[in-house]
Amino acid sequence: MRFESRDIESYAEPVLANELRAGEVYFAVNFGDQQLLIPFVEPKVFIGRNLDEGDTDLLFFQSFETYAAGIRYNPNADNDPAAFNVRGPEDLKHIFEYEKALDRLLAGSLRRRGVRE
């Protein structure tokens, strides 16, 4: 098995708010250290915009596990904060489509090997 060769940008390319599609899975990629060697990857489902009355420019995400289990957001109930989170359009710096999330992981792999950007 061989993985295709690819160029990886030195900077992150998160998804843009206007590109988000309800029901699609995105990936939150964060690092636990300053050297960006220890990644945390969490799949999240974008479930929509402004789901509560009076919301303005709010983006709603749900954990993949709860979404896959059939749990849905209810604006009239106390939703589990571990399952749902809300972000503003400016808070997407760590949310990626699959291939761009993979680029961040590959960049971390290169950093682990001591390859300079």
Secondary structure, 3 states (H helix, E strand, C coil): CCCCCCCCCCCCCCCCHHHCCCCCEEEEEEECCCCCCCEEEEEEEEEEECCCCCCCCCEEEEEHHHHHCCCCCCCCCCCCCCCEEEECHHHCCCEECHHHHHHHHHHHHHHHCCCCC
